[in-house]
Structure formats: structure tokens, C-alpha cells
Amino acid sequence: DLPAGKKVEIAKAVGIGAVKYADYSNNRTSDYVFSFDKMLAMDGNTAPYMQYAYARIKSIERKAQSKNVDIETELADVKSLNLTDPAELDLAKYLIRYGEAIQSAVADYRPNYLTVYLYELAQKFSAFYTNCPVLVAGPDKRPTRLLLCDLTARTIRHGLHELLGIGVVEQM
């Protein structure tokens, strides 16, 4: 259901991103086997898995907008976090550690520290997504859940695109 040009753009971002991410995700002093199958896998510590996590969040945002949910207003109105589900708390606590992951990666010249962080973040988001419905949540929970989605998307985008030079896609 995507236009052909969009499919090509997505395929290019995923393909190039897969090779870059595979290189970054390995310890720079270790040998590794170059495998397109592993690089392009939709599960595990791969760029496609990360890009899919980002696209999934963007899908939540699109669905919210189609249901006339004013995301910006809901996010602006968040005064405190309502973290009642363990998956919400786990994701929120992990998001706070992003700065530490960057510092460690830079200090030790090890971009794989950042890829490990991003992969674990995507896993925590997946658990959150499974256990904490966002759009059908009540008015006491939805703003916090939307905020967690927004922060996760921003973190993945920053880590992949800004720091590692890997494209992110809003649809897959």
C-alpha cells in the first residue's frame, strides 16, 4: 500500500543501515563474519529491528492523529508520570540511562555500547507495547504512555540517525 518510490527509499535506508549497524554493533577489536542474513534479520540486534521499533511508534502517532487525539496537547499537559505498569516503569528507567550509554561509547571508543543500549531499549519498548495499550488507555494513563512513546522514538532516532548516521523510516 506504499508508493513504489517510498518502498525504494525504505529499502535503501534499511539496507545501508543494516551494514552500518552490523559494523558498529561489533567490538572494533574483534573479528566477525559478514552475513547479510544476520544483518537484515527483523529480530535481534540489527538495524531493521531498530528501524521497525521506530516505525511502530510512528504508527501509533499516525493512528492517534486519525482518532483526533491531539498528541502535542496531551504531551504538554503531562505534569507527572503515571507509571503503574512494570513495563512502563522499566522503559522510563531505561530511557534515563541514554546519556550514560553515549558517555561509555565515546570514552571507550566503542560504538557497540550504543547499539547494545538501543537494542535493549527497543526490547523494553516492545514489552511496553505488548503490555500497555496506548490509544485505548484512559485519560489518566494515555498521556504518560504517549510520552514514553515519544521519548523512545526520539532516543532511537537520535542514536541511529544523529550519532550512527543510520536512516530511520516512519513506515516499513
N, C-alpha and C positions, 0 to 999 in steps of 0.2 A: 504494500500500500504506500510505499515511499517512491518518489520520483527517481528515475534512473540516475540522475546527476547526484542526488543525495546519497544513494546507495554507493556510488563510486567514492564520494567524499568520506563516507563512514568506513568503507573497506580500506581506503588509503590510511586513514587515521589509525585503524585497528592494526593493520599490517605493519606499518612503520613503528607504531607504538609497541607492538609485540617484540620486535627485535631490540629496540632500545631498552625496554623494561627488562627483558631477559638478561641483557648485558649488565644493567645496573643492579639487578637483584642477586647477582653472584658476587661473592667476595673477590675483590680485584686481584688478590694474590693466589686464587685457586683456579685450577683448570675446570672447564665444564664442556659438556657435549652440546654442540649446536643442533637443536632439534626444533623444526618448525611445528611439529605436532604438539610438543610441550609448550612452545611459545604462544600458540594460538588456542590453547585449551580455554574453555569457558569456566573452568574451575581451577582452583589452586592459585598460587602466587604469580599471576600473569596479568599483562596489560588488558586483555579482553575482559577478564573478570573485574578488574578495577573500572574499566570503562562502562561495563554493564551496570555496576553498582551506581555509578554516576547517572547513567541514563535512566535507571529505575527511579531515582529520586526526582529527576526532571519530569518523569511520567506522573509521579504523584502531584507535582506542581501543576502540570497541564490539566490533570483530572480535577484538581481543586478549582482551577480557574473556570473549567467548563461547568462546575456546580455553583458558580458565582461566589466562591469563597475568596474574600479579599485577603490574600496572604500577607501583604505588606502591613495592613492594619492589624491583623492578628499578631504578627511578629512584633510590631511596635507597641502593642498593648501588654506584652509579657513583662510583668513586674518581678515575678519569681517563678522558678521552675517547679512544676508539679510532677515529680519523679516518683511514681508509686509502683511501677513495674520494675522488676530487677533488670530487664533488658534496657529500659530507659536509663537507669542509673549506671549500668555498665558502659553504655555508649557515651553518656555525658562525662563520666570519669576518664574514659579513654581519649576523648576529644581534647581534654585539658593537657594531655601528655604530648601533644604535637610539637610544641616548642622544644621539648627535651629530645625528641627524635631527630629534629633538624640539627640541634647542637651536637649531638653524638655523631651524626653522619658527617658533619663538617669537621669536627675536632679530630676524628679518626680517618678522614678521607675515605669514608665507607658509605656510598650511596645505598648499599644494600640495607643499611639500618633503616633508611627512609622507606624503602619498598616493603620491608617487613612490617613497619608501622602501618603503612597504607593498606596492606593486605589484611592485617588484623582488624583495622578499622572497618574495612568492607565486610568482614565476617561478623563483627559486632552489629553493624548496621543490618545485615541480613537477619540476624536473630531478633533485632528490634522490629524489623519489618514483619517478620512472621508472628511475633507475639503482641504487637502493639498497633492495631489498625489506626491509621492516621485520620483519614477523611470521615470515617463514621464515628470517631471518638466524640464524646460530649464536649460542651464548651469549656469544661474545666480541664480537659486533657489535650484537646486538639492544638491549642496554641503552643504548648510545650513540645508536642510531637512534631509540629511543623518546624519549630525552631531547631530541633535535633536534626531533622532532615536537611534544613538549610545549612547548618553548621557542618554537617557531614559532607554535603556537596561542595561547599566552599573549600573544605580541607582537602578533599580528593582532588579538586580542580587545581588548587594551589600546589599541592605536592606533585601531581603528574605534569601539569602544564607549565607552571611558573618555575618550578625547581628542576624537574627532569626533562622538560622540553617535549613531553608526550601529549599529543592531542586528546581532548576529551570530546565525546559526542553526546548529544542530548537524546538521540534515538538509536536503537540497534535492532 
